[in-house]
Amino acid sequence: MNIVKATKKFEDWLGLHIRIVEPDLRFKHQQMAASLFPFFRATFYRWVQVWPEVCEELNRAPRLLSVGDLHVENFGTWRDSDGRLVWGVNDFDEACLFPYTMDLVRLATSALLATREERLAMKPKESAAAILAGYEHGLEDGGRPFVLGENHEWLRAIAESKLRDPVVFWQKIDRLPAAKGEIPESAREAIEHQLPERGMRYRLARRVAGLGSLGHLRLVAIAEWKGGRLAREAKALTPSALHWLNPKRAPAEILYAAILRRAVRCSDPWLQMRGHWIVRRLSPHCSRIELDALATSRGECRLLEAMGRETANIHLGTEEKRRAILKDLRGRKGNWLMAAAQAMAVAMEKDWRAWRERRQS
């Protein structure tokens, strides 16, 4: 099955689960043709399709509850229940049972592709080694969340960069267009449940964000409250793309809440699942960190090692697999992670070129 046919079949499956926002889906298709890195981010459904063929041996590694769609832009910050600034994985839309190796290879592949587009400066061998070192150390240590207080000053500098200035953030939020048409009552209920007071007045807007989830409805409630601004977003969720690939898998449940609950993590009290909606607080310091912000910092090796450690924090949610994973890791020799990332990058590039040619024809 080629990329064009796979995309059509996946989007047909998607339409069985949610009401697709067609303009957002057309925008996604444009972004997929623009360059390889956004294509990679937008096509996790294709990744899970080619992964068993390209990485057959790695696909037999111990399985656990994984992020799935892990990449260098799937990290961000939030405030925990004590108001502390925390950094970690930002999105679990594709959470499912995968070999532990897949999260690592996908993260390393994203770093490799970002380097090719000159968005990161590290060599592939260095980035893969940093991710792997952080992951193994995280497993050995039993995991530890990244609280950006007196520790991790270098990471806090990224989180508090000028690109996350409150004035700039709220200007961007204010430019969001009003939500039009029929609004699902379940979405309204999910958002209003997260507002600090019952009966609050708010403006409901539409938001276009991400790449893999383009086509999913995103609604943002924007309000004034006690002298300041606030925003809450509800995004429609579906089961992982793995269930599209293997429709006989049962049950086709959404594991977003399960992976959050089990991970070694300082939880975000404003991030909750309500039915088939994920609702979160939007603020300057409660959002994803894009590569533009990462490029303003030094020490990419340190950053990728931290991403490896945070991946371990997530995988430690399946504590019973820890020993098996460490044993499997220690039995692997050479630059296996870099080799796998390069192989997956080749497969992704082949699909990207085919997608781009089809759109240009």
N, C-alpha and C positions, 0 to 999 in steps of 0.2 A: 504494500500500500504506500503510495507516494504522499508527500506532505500536503498536497492540495486535497486529495481524497480524505486523508486523515483529519484535516481541519474541518471539512464539510461534515464528516461523520461525528466528530466531537461536538461541533456546534449544534447539530441536530439533537444529540443526546442532552446537551446543556439546556436546550429549549424545552425538554420534558420536565426539567426541575425548576426553572425560573423563567420569568418573563424577560426576555433578552432586550436590552436597549440597543436597537439597531444602529443608530449613529455612532455609538461608542464602539460597536463591533467593527464598523467600517474604518474608524480611526485606528483600531488595533491592527487591522490588516495593513494599513499604510505604514504604521510603525514597524511592523514585521519586515517590510521591504526596505526600510530606511538603512539599517545596518545590522550587523550580526549580533551585537550585544542585546539590543531590544528584541530581536527575533528569539534569541535564547530565553530571555525572561518571559516572553509571551506564550511560549509553546511547551509548557510542562507536559501537556498531554502527549506530545510527540516524543519528549524525553523518555517517558515511561514505556513508550512503544519500542524505541530502539535500544534502550538500556540492556535488556536481557541478551540481545544479539551481540552488541559491541563489548559488553562487560560480562560475559557469560559466567566466568569463574567468580567474579566479585558478587554476582547475583545470588550465589549460594552461601554467602556469609550469614552469620546470625541475624535474625530479623527482630525488629523492635519498633515501638511507636516513634516515628520520625517526622521531621519537618516536611520532607518531600521537596518542595519548591524552595530550596535554600540557595542563596546567592549573596554576593557582597553588598547588595542594596536592600537585603531583607533584614536589616538591623536598625534599631531606633531606640528612643528613650521614652520613659514614662515616669510618673510619680507613684511611689508605693503608698500603702496605707498610713505610713508615718511621714509622708511628704518628701521622702528622699528621692533624688534623681537616680534612676536605674537604667542601665543599657543592656540590650540583648536582642534576641530574635523578635521581629516585629509582626510577623504574619504567619499564620498556621492554616491557611485555607486548604492546603493539600495534605494535611496531617493524615498519616495512614501507616500501616505496617510495611516497612521496607527493610532491605538489608542495611545494616548500619553504614556500610561502605557507600551507599548512594548519596547520602547527605554530604559526605566528605568529597566525593568525586564531583558532585554538582557545585559545591562551593569552590573547589579548586578550578573547575572549568570556567566558572564565572570570573575568577581572578585572571585566568589566562586570557579570556576574551576581552576583559577590560584593559589588560596590558596591550593587547594587539591594537586596540583603538586609542591607545595613549591616554587612558584615563587612570591607569596605575603604572608605576615605573618599575616594579619588581620583575625579575626574571621568573618564568614559570617554575623552574626547579626550586627557587627560593620561596615562592609563595606556597607551593605544595608542601615543602618541608616545614614551613611555619605553621600551617594549618594542622598538619599531622602531629607536630610537637605539642601544640596547644591542646589538641584533642586527647592525646595519650596522657599528658600531665593532668588534665582535668579529670579523666577517669580514675587515675591513680589516687588523686587527692580527694575524691568523693564529691567534687563539684563545689562551686561557690559563686553566688550571684555577683554581678558587677554593679556595686553601689558607688556612685560617683560623688563621694564626699571627700574625706581626707585621703582616700585611696584613688588611684587611677586618674591623677590630675591631667595627664596627657589626653585621656579619653574624654574627660569633662570639657577640655578645650575645644574638641571637635563638636561636642553636643551643644556648646554655648557659642558657636561661631556666629559671625554677622549674618549668615544666611538664615539664622533662626531668630532674628530680631523680632520682638513682639509687634512693632509697628508694621513691618513688612508682612508678617504673618497675617495680621487682621485685615490689612489692605487686600491681600490675596483672597481671604475668606469673603470679604464684602463684594468681591467681583463675581462670586459664584452666581449663576443664573437661577431665577426662581424655578422651583419644581412645578411642572405643569402636568395636566392630565390627571388621570385617576391615581391616587396614592393608596397603596395597600394599607388597610387598617392595622394589619399586624406590624407594619413598619412604624406607623404612628405610635402604636402602643409601646413598641420596643424603645423608641426614642424618648417618649414622655416618661417612661419608667426610670430613665436615667437622669432626668432633669432634677435639680435640687428642690424644687417646690411643685406641688400640684397646681394645675391651672395656669402655668406660666405662659405668657405670650411669646411667640418666637416666629422667625421667618424661616420657611422651609425652602432649602435650595438643593440643586443637583450638583454633584461633584464627579468629575472625571479624573481618575487617578490610577496608578499602578499600570501594569501591562497584562499580566496573566488574568486578572479579574475584569478587564475591560469587557463591557457587555453586561456585567452585573449591575443592577440598580444600586446607586449610592445616594442617600439622602442625608442632608445636614441641617440640623436645627440650630439657628443662630439667635442668640438672645442677649439682652442686657440684664444684669443681675447684681444688685447691691454695689453699684459703682464700677462694674467691670463687664467684660465680654465673656461669653462662653459659647462653646459649640459641641454638639454631639452628632456623631455619624452612625448611620445604620447601613450595613452592606449586606446584600443578599448572598447566602452561602449555598453551596452544593456539596455533595460528597466528593472525595478526591477523584481526580481523573483516572486513577487506577481502577475505579469501578466502571468507568466507561470502557476501558480496555478489557476488563474481565467482568461482564455484566452478571455472571452467575455467582460472583462473590456475594456472600451474605453475612451480616446485613450491610446494606449500603448506607451506613450511618456517617454522620459528620463528627469527627473526632477532635475538633478544635478545643472544646472545653476540657476534654480528657487529657490532652497533652499539656495544657496550661496547668491543670490541677496536679499533675504528677511530676512535672519538671522541677529541678533545683532552681528556684526562682523567687524573687520578691514580686508578688503578684500586683497587677494594676487593678485597683478596686473598681475602676470605671470601665473595664473591659469585660463584657459579659455576652453570653449567647442568650437570645430571646427567640425561641422557636428556630426558624431558619435565617435569623438575622444576627450578625455580630455587631455589637454596639460599643463604641469607644468614645472617649473624650478626645477632642482635637484641641491642641494648644501649641505654642511655640516649642515646648519641650516634651510634647507627647505626640511624636510623629516619627516617620521613617527618616533616616539620614541618607541622603543621596550621595552619589560619587562626587558631585561638585563640592560638597562639604568635606569629604575625605581628602580631596586633592589639595585642600588648604593646609593640611597637616603634614608633619614628617613622621617617619617611623612606620611605614606600611607593613614591614615585617612584624612589628609589635602588634599592629592592628589585626592582621590575619591570624596571628597566634591567639589573640583574644577571641576571634571568631571561632577558632577551633575549640577553645575552652568552653565557649558558650554552647557550641554543638554538643559537647560532652554533658553540660548541664541539662540539656534537653533529653539526651539519651539515657541519662541516669534515672530518669523517670521510670524506666524499665529496669529496675535494680537487679532483678534476677538474671539479666543477661550480661552484667558487668564483667564477670570473670571470663565468660566465653569470648567476649569481644576482646579483652586484653590478651587472651591466649591467641586468638586469631591474628590480632595486630602484630604481636611479637613473632609470629611465624612467617610474616611477610617480609621479603627481602627486596633490596634495591629501591628504585624510584617508582614503585608500583602506583602511587597516587598520581604522580605527574604523568606517567604513561597512560593511565586510564583517562585523565583529564584531556590529554592531547587526542586520544582516540575519540572521545565524545565530542570534542571541539570539531574534529574532522567531519563527523556525522552531522553535526548541527550546521556546519558551513555548507555541506552538500545540499541539505534541505533548504537553507536560506537562499542559495543561488537558484534552486529550482523554483522556489516561491517568487523570487524577484523576477525571474524570466517569465513566469506565467502571468504576472501582473503587468509586465511591460508589453506582452504580446497582444 
